[in-house]
Amino acid sequence: MLAKLKHTLKHTAIYSIGGVANKLIGLILLPLYTSYLTSFEYGMLAILEVTNQVFISLVGLRLSTAMMRWYTFEKNPENKKSIVFTSITGVLICILLYNLAFHPFTDSFSELFFSGTEYSNYFRYLIIWGSFEIINLYISDLLRINEKSVFYIIIMSIKLTIILVLNIVFIVKLKLGILGIIYGNLLGSLFISIVTLPFLIKNINFRIQLSILKEMLKFSIPLIFTNISGLILTLGDRYFIKHFLTYHEVGIYSIGFKIVNVIKLIFIQSFQIGFIPIAYKMFHDKDAKRFFSKLFTYFTLILIFISILFSFFSKELLVLITNDNAYIEVYLIIPLLATTIILRGVQVFFTLGFHYSKKTKKTTLILFIAVIINVVLNLLLIPRFELYGASVSTILSSLFIVYFYSRASQKYYHIPYELNRLFILVFIFVSYISVFYLITSFSYYMIITIKIILVIAFPFLLLKLKFFSIKELETVKETWKRWKNLRN
């Protein structure tokens, strides 16, 4: 088990580097955005990004996920290549139809979203950017399943450097604003598509298997709804905020989510990228369930600790990023947004049963109800509580998903989760966030002192509550002794 854990952590760590670089670029660009874009314009950008993600989810058909599933279980190398070609052909056809169908209506989109046709170019280039992102998502999954993590991190680092440089040129020098941001991302995505083309060609066999494509579509189409529902649950509130408030509030709220999404990209997404392909290969191992259970506990522990850090010190981070007080005040809802990120993160494990049994359709009903709950709560809470209402509605609908996902998934692939230890983590997180809100009226230095003390006390509190097993403590002691001996 230790070898498998190290293998998982190795690839997760490498993908995490890519995630850190990606979000680091995003954070570096935030001062640029807040200096050259008003909060109203940043709200417009946020709506465009959400819309682009919805289009990517719909057009891509989640065939890349289906490809990973069939590719992993196929033993014949030539059949593997045929599976790749079959799925990528389906994706390219969808991309072609997407461009033919939507390009004629860019004026209509501009009118619908921004009450004027002068922003039609935003949507024209957004469609092209999204098309390359769909292709790159597919190639990224192919790299993951072949465990080409080093190649992945190299090309992603180059892409992010290109985006950073181009954003500075287009926004600062050429004064292109939002359009410059879209240009930069489009060219960065184009670079990935070109550079990875030889790898893609090497891994395809020019033979389409329609029967497999049909099976993959049965598997992936329910995942489209899953993905769209996820976007509605985490990003759909932007549309409600725009409707009930203004693009200004959309911009402020989006900055808050940009901060906590560092957790998602650094830890959750990079973990998922490295973990899911390995999980597919481990399903039938005799110690797989115990491995998943232990890994889930450690995953939740790290996720909660990182979320506490971001919640406690988000104001200081915002001060470094921007001098606009309108943006800085969003720190008050960061703990609520971080709670949503935690709930989204643990779903990685609660979908294992669905993937194992190929019962992805079972997620549809759960998500459909959750989306309805989220929409109703947004309609009720945002007009009255504004950004707090948007945050709470997302938390409650995410809790609904976690509960029913875990119940349904356990029926197909039961994992003996360590519930007592998980309860300790939840108790500590709720207690820490409660303190965060209780001390908001204290002096700044008193608040910082209390926060630092609580962060330092975190591991000792775990020890006091007997979170760690005797074996784990012995392992830590042995590791410490070996490290000291190496130093000496």
TORMARVO-885876 format. One line per 2 residues: number of its first residue (from 1); their letters; for each residue x, y, z of C-alpha. Coordinates in steps of 0.2 Angstrom, whole numbers, plus 2048, in hexadecimal, padded with zeros to 3 digits. Layout:
<pts>
NUM> A> X/Y/Z ~ ...;
</pts>
This chain:
<pts>
1> ML> 800/800/800 ~ 80E/80C/804;
3> AK> 815/80A/7F3 ~ 805/80E/7EB;
5> LK> 802/81D/7F6 ~ 814/823/7F1;
7> HT> 810/820/7DF ~ 7FF/82A/7E0;
9> LK> 808/838/7EA ~ 816/839/7DD;
11> HT> 80A/83D/7CF ~ 7FF/848/7D9;
13> AI> 80E/852/7DF ~ 814/854/7CD;
15> YS> 802/859/7C7 ~ 801/865/7D6;
17> IG> 810/86E/7D0 ~ 806/872/7C0;
19> GV> 7F7/877/7CB ~ 802/882/7D6;
21> AN> 80A/88A/7C6 ~ 7F9/88D/7BE;
23> KL> 7F1/895/7CD ~ 801/89F/7D1;
25> IG> 7FF/8A6/7C0 ~ 7ED/8AA/7C3;
27> LI> 7F2/8B3/7D4 ~ 800/8BC/7CC;
29> LL> 7F3/8C3/7BF ~ 7E6/8C8/7CC;
31> PL> 7EF/8D8/7D0 ~ 7F0/8DB/7BD;
33> YT> 7DE/8D8/7BB ~ 7D8/8E2/7CA;
35> SY> 7E3/8F1/7C4 ~ 7DE/8F1/7B1;
37> LT> 7CC/8EA/7B3 ~ 7BE/8F1/7BE;
39> SF> 7B5/8E5/7C9 ~ 7A7/8E7/7BC;
41> EY> 7B2/8E1/7AE ~ 7B9/8D3/7B9;
43> GM> 7A7/8CE/7BC ~ 7A5/8CD/7A9;
45> LA> 7B4/8C3/7A7 ~ 7AE/8B7/7B5;
47> IL> 79E/8B4/7AB ~ 7A7/8B1/79B;
49> EV> 7B2/8A4/7A4 ~ 7A3/89B/7AB;
51> TN> 79B/89B/79A ~ 7AA/894/792;
53> QV> 7AB/886/79F ~ 799/881/79C;
55> FI> 79C/880/789 ~ 7AC/876/78C;
57> SL> 7A2/869/797 ~ 794/868/78A;
59> VG> 79E/866/77A ~ 7AC/85B/781;
61> LR> 79F/84E/786 ~ 7AB/848/793;
63> LS> 7B2/83B/787 ~ 7C3/83E/78E;
65> TA> 7BD/836/79E ~ 7B5/828/795;
67> MM> 7C5/825/78B ~ 7CF/823/79B;
69> RW> 7C2/817/7A2 ~ 7C3/80C/792;
71> YT> 7D6/80E/78F ~ 7DA/808/7A0;
73> FE> 7D1/7F8/79F ~ 7D6/7F4/78E;
75> KN> 7E6/7E9/78D ~ 7EA/7E9/77A;
77> PE> 7F5/7F8/776 ~ 7EE/7FA/764;
79> NK> 7DC/7FA/76B ~ 7E1/807/778;
81> KS> 7E7/812/769 ~ 7D7/80F/760;
83> IV> 7CD/814/770 ~ 7D7/824/770;
85> FT> 7D3/828/75D ~ 7C1/823/75F;
87> SI> 7BE/82F/76D ~ 7C8/83E/766;
89> TG> 7BF/83C/756 ~ 7AF/83E/75F;
91> VL> 7B6/84D/768 ~ 7BC/856/758;
93> IC> 7AB/853/750 ~ 7A2/85C/75F;
95> IL> 7AF/86A/75F ~ 7AB/86D/74C;
97> LY> 799/86D/74E ~ 79B/879/75D;
99> NL> 7A4/886/753 ~ 798/885/744;
101> AF> 789/886/750 ~ 78F/894/75B;
103> HP> 79A/8A0/751 ~ 78B/8A8/748;
105> FT> 783/8AD/758 ~ 791/8B6/761;
107> DS> 787/8C7/75F ~ 778/8BF/767;
109> FS> 783/8B8/776 ~ 78A/8CA/778;
111> EL> 779/8D1/778 ~ 772/8C4/785;
113> FF> 781/8C6/791 ~ 786/8D8/790;
115> SG> 777/8E1/788 ~ 781/8E6/778;
117> TE> 789/8DE/768 ~ 79A/8E7/76B;
119> YS> 7A0/8D8/775 ~ 79D/8CB/768;
121> NY> 7B0/8C8/765 ~ 7B1/8C2/778;
123> FR> 7A6/8B4/773 ~ 7AE/8B1/762;
125> YL> 7BF/8AE/76A ~ 7B8/8A5/779;
127> II> 7B1/898/76E ~ 7C2/895/766;
129> WG> 7CB/895/777 ~ 7BE/888/77D;
131> SF> 7C1/87D/76E ~ 7D3/87B/772;
133> EI> 7D0/879/784 ~ 7C5/86A/780;
135> IN> 7D3/862/776 ~ 7E0/866/783;
137> LY> 7D4/85E/791 ~ 7D4/84E/786;
139> IS> 7E7/84E/784 ~ 7EA/852/797;
141> DL> 7E0/842/79B ~ 7EA/838/78F;
143> LR> 7FA/83E/797 ~ 7F3/83A/7A8;
145> IN> 7EE/828/7A4 ~ 7FF/825/79D;
147> EK> 807/82D/7AC ~ 811/83A/7A2;
149> SV> 810/846/7B1 ~ 821/84E/7AD;
151> FY> 81D/852/79B ~ 80C/859/7A2;
153> II> 814/865/7AE ~ 821/86B/7A1;
155> IM> 814/870/794 ~ 808/877/7A1;
157> SI> 816/882/7A8 ~ 81A/888/796;
159> KL> 808/88B/793 ~ 806/895/7A3;
161> TI> 815/8A0/79F ~ 80E/8A4/78E;
163> IL> 7FD/8A9/795 ~ 806/8B4/7A3;
165> VL> 811/8BD/796 ~ 803/8BF/789;
167> NI> 7F7/8C6/797 ~ 803/8D3/79C;
169> VF> 806/8D8/78A ~ 7F4/8D8/785;
171> IV> 7ED/8E1/794 ~ 7FB/8ED/799;
173> KL> 803/8F1/789 ~ 7F5/8EF/77C;
175> KL> 7E7/8F4/788 ~ 7DB/8E6/782;
177> GI> 7D3/8E2/793 ~ 7C8/8D3/793;
179> LG> 7CB/8CF/781 ~ 7DE/8CE/784;
181> II> 7DB/8C1/792 ~ 7D1/8B6/786;
183> YG> 7DF/8B8/779 ~ 7EC/8B3/785;
185> NL> 7E3/8A3/78B ~ 7DF/89F/779;
187> LG> 7F1/89F/773 ~ 7F7/896/783;
189> SL> 7EA/888/77F ~ 7EF/888/76D;
191> FI> 801/885/772 ~ 7FC/875/77C;
193> SI> 7F3/86E/76D ~ 801/870/762;
195> VT> 80F/86A/76D ~ 805/85A/773;
197> LP> 800/855/761 ~ 80F/849/75E;
199> FL> 80B/840/76F ~ 7F8/83F/769;
201> IK> 7FD/838/758 ~ 809/82B/760;
203> NI> 7FA/825/76B ~ 7ED/822/75E;
205> NF> 7E8/815/752 ~ 7DE/81B/743;
207> RI> 7D0/810/746 ~ 7BE/815/74C;
209> QL> 7B5/808/757 ~ 7A3/80E/757;
211> SI> 79D/801/763 ~ 7A9/808/770;
213> LK> 7A5/81A/76C ~ 793/816/770;
215> EM> 797/80E/780 ~ 7A3/81D/785;
217> LK> 795/829/781 ~ 789/81F/78C;
219> FS> 796/821/79A ~ 79B/833/797;
221> IP> 78A/83C/793 ~ 784/83A/7A5;
223> LI> 795/842/7AA ~ 791/851/79F;
225> FT> 782/855/7AA ~ 78D/851/7B9;
227> NI> 79A/85E/7B4 ~ 78D/86B/7AF;
229> SG> 784/869/7BF ~ 795/86B/7C8;
231> LI> 797/87B/7BF ~ 786/881/7C3;
233> LT> 789/87D/7D5 ~ 79A/886/7D6;
235> LG> 799/893/7C9 ~ 787/895/7C5;
237> DR> 784/8A1/7D3 ~ 78E/8AE/7C8;
239> YF> 77F/8AF/7BD ~ 773/8B2/7CC;
241> IK> 77E/8BF/7D3 ~ 77E/8C8/7C2;
243> HF> 76B/8C7/7C1 ~ 768/8CD/7D3;
245> LT> 777/8D8/7D6 ~ 783/8DF/7C9;
247> YH> 793/8D9/7C0 ~ 79D/8E3/7CE;
249> EV> 797/8D6/7DB ~ 79B/8C8/7CE;
251> GI> 7AC/8CE/7CD ~ 7AF/8CF/7E0;
253> YS> 7A7/8BE/7E3 ~ 7B2/8B7/7D5;
255> IG> 7C2/8BD/7DD ~ 7BD/8B4/7ED;
257> FK> 7BA/8A4/7E3 ~ 7CB/8A7/7DA;
259> IV> 7D4/8A7/7EB ~ 7CC/897/7F2;
261> NV> 7CE/88E/7E1 ~ 7E0/88E/7E4;
263> IK> 7DC/880/7F0 ~ 7D2/877/7E3;
265> LI> 7E0/878/7D6 ~ 7EF/876/7E1;
267> FI> 7E8/867/7EB ~ 7D7/860/7E5;
269> QS> 7D9/861/7D2 ~ 7EB/85C/7D2;
271> FQ> 7E7/84D/7DE ~ 7D8/848/7D3;
273> IG> 7E3/849/7C3 ~ 7F0/83D/7CB;
275> FI> 7E4/832/7D5 ~ 7D5/82D/7C9;
277> PI> 7E0/824/7BC ~ 7E9/81B/7CA;
279> AY> 7D8/817/7D2 ~ 7D2/80F/7C2;
281> KM> 7E0/803/7C2 ~ 7DE/7FF/7D5;
283> FH> 7CC/7FB/7D6 ~ 7CE/7E8/7D6;
285> DK> 7DD/7E8/7E2 ~ 7DA/7DF/7F3;
287> DA> 7E0/7EE/7FD ~ 7D8/7FB/7F2;
289> KR> 7CA/800/7FD ~ 7D5/802/80D;
291> FF> 7E1/80C/802 ~ 7D3/818/7FC;
293> SK> 7CC/819/80E ~ 7DD/81F/815;
295> LF> 7E0/82A/807 ~ 7D0/833/809;
297> TY> 7D4/836/81B ~ 7E5/83E/817;
299> FT> 7DD/847/808 ~ 7CF/84F/813;
301> LI> 7DC/853/821 ~ 7E7/85D/815;
303> LI> 7D8/865/80C ~ 7D1/86B/81C;
305> FI> 7E1/872/823 ~ 7E5/87B/812;
307> SI> 7D3/882/813 ~ 7D6/889/824;
309> LF> 7E6/892/81F ~ 7DD/89A/810;
311> SF> 7CE/89F/81B ~ 7D9/8A6/829;
313> FS> 7E5/8B0/81E ~ 7DB/8B4/80E;
315> KE> 7DA/8C7/813 ~ 7ED/8C8/814;
317> LL> 7EE/8BF/803 ~ 7E1/8CB/7FB;
319> VL> 7EB/8DA/802 ~ 7FA/8D4/7F8;
321> IT> 7F0/8D1/7E8 ~ 7E6/8E2/7E8;
323> ND> 7E4/8F2/7F0 ~ 7D2/8F4/7EC;
325> NA> 7C7/8F2/7FC ~ 7B8/8EC/7F2;
327> YI> 7C2/8DC/7EE ~ 7CA/8DA/7FF;
329> EV> 7BA/8DA/809 ~ 7B6/8C9/800;
331> YL> 7C1/8C1/80D ~ 7B2/8BF/818;
333> II> 7AA/8B2/80D ~ 7BA/8A8/80A;
335> PL> 7B6/89B/817 ~ 7A5/898/810;
337> LA> 7AD/896/7FE ~ 7BB/88B/806;
339> TT> 7AD/880/80D ~ 7A6/87D/7FC;
341> II> 7B7/879/7F5 ~ 7B9/86B/803;
343> LR> 7A8/864/7FF ~ 7AD/864/7EC;
345> GV> 7BD/85C/7F0 ~ 7B7/84D/7FA;
347> QV> 7AB/848/7EB ~ 7BB/842/7E2;
349> FF> 7B9/832/7ED ~ 7A7/831/7EE;
351> TL> 7A6/82F/7DB ~ 7B1/81F/7DB;
353> GF> 7A3/813/7DD ~ 79A/81B/7CD;
355> HY> 7AA/81A/7C3 ~ 7AD/808/7C9;
357> SK> 79C/802/7C4 ~ 79A/80D/7B5;
359> KT> 789/813/7BD ~ 78D/825/7B9;
361> KK> 77A/828/7B5 ~ 777/826/7C8;
363> TT> 77F/837/7CB ~ 773/840/7C0;
365> LI> 764/840/7CB ~ 76E/845/7DA;
367> LF> 776/854/7D1 ~ 765/859/7C9;
369> IA> 75D/85B/7DA ~ 76D/864/7E1;
371> VI> 76C/870/7D2 ~ 75A/874/7D6;
373> IN> 75E/876/7E8 ~ 76C/882/7E3;
375> VV> 762/88C/7D7 ~ 753/88E/7E4;
377> LN> 75F/893/7F2 ~ 768/8A0/7E7;
379> LL> 757/8A7/7E2 ~ 753/8A8/7F5;
381> LI> 763/8AD/7FD ~ 76D/8B8/7F0;
383> PR> 760/8C6/7F0 ~ 75F/8C7/803;
385> FE> 771/8C2/808 ~ 77B/8C6/7F8;
387> LY> 78C/8BD/7F7 ~ 789/8B4/808;
389> GA> 779/8AD/801 ~ 782/8A7/7F1;
391> SV> 790/89E/7FC ~ 783/896/808;
393> ST> 778/88F/7FA ~ 788/887/7F2;
395> IL> 78D/87F/802 ~ 77B/878/806;
397> SS> 779/871/7F4 ~ 78B/869/7F5;
399> LF> 787/861/806 ~ 778/859/7FD;
401> IV> 783/852/7F0 ~ 791/84B/7FC;
403> YF> 784/842/806 ~ 77A/83A/7F8;
405> YS> 78A/836/7EE ~ 792/82D/7FC;
407> RA> 783/823/800 ~ 780/81E/7EE;
409> SQ> 793/81B/7EA ~ 795/810/7F9;
411> KY> 788/804/7F2 ~ 793/800/7E2;
413> YH> 7A4/801/7EA ~ 7A4/801/7FD;
415> IP> 7B3/80A/805 ~ 7B4/809/818;
417> YE> 7B8/81B/81C ~ 7BF/820/82C;
419> LN> 7B0/82A/832 ~ 7B6/82E/844;
421> RL> 7C5/836/83D ~ 7BC/840/830;
423> FI> 7B0/846/83E ~ 7BF/84D/847;
425> LV> 7C4/856/838 ~ 7B3/85E/835;
427> FI> 7B2/863/847 ~ 7C2/86C/847;
429> FV> 7BE/875/836 ~ 7AD/87B/83C;
431> SY> 7B5/881/84D ~ 7C3/88A/844;
433> IS> 7B7/893/838 ~ 7AB/898/846;
435> VF> 7BA/8A0/84F ~ 7BE/8A9/83E;
437> YL> 7AD/8B2/83E ~ 7AD/8B5/851;
439> IT> 7BD/8BF/851 ~ 7B9/8CA/842;
441> SF> 7B6/8D9/84E ~ 7C6/8D7/857;
443> SY> 7D6/8E2/853 ~ 7E0/8DC/844;
445> YM> 7EF/8D7/84F ~ 7E4/8CD/85B;
447> II> 7DC/8C4/84C ~ 7ED/8C0/844;
449> TI> 7F3/8B9/855 ~ 7E4/8AE/858;
451> KI> 7E5/8A7/846 ~ 7F7/8A3/847;
453> IL> 7F5/89A/858 ~ 7E7/890/851;
455> VI> 7F1/88B/842 ~ 7FF/885/84D;
457> AF> 7F3/87C/858 ~ 7EC/872/84A;
459> PF> 7F7/863/84B ~ 7F7/863/85E;
461> LL> 7E4/863/85E ~ 7E4/854/852;
463> LK> 7EF/84B/85F ~ 7E5/850/86D;
465> LK> 7D5/849/865 ~ 7DF/839/860;
467> FF> 7DD/83B/84E ~ 7ED/832/84A;
469> SI> 7EF/81F/84C ~ 7FD/818/856;
471> KE> 805/811/846 ~ 804/822/83E;
473> LE> 80D/82A/84C ~ 81A/81D/84C;
475> TV> 81D/81F/83A ~ 81F/832/83C;
477> KE> 82B/82F/84A ~ 835/823/83F;
479> TW> 835/82F/831 ~ 83B/83D/83C;
481> KR> 849/832/843 ~ 84F/82E/831;
483> WK> 84F/840/82C ~ 859/845/83B;
485> NL> 866/837/837 ~ 867/83D/825;
487> RN> 86B/84F/82B ~ 878/849/837;
</pts>
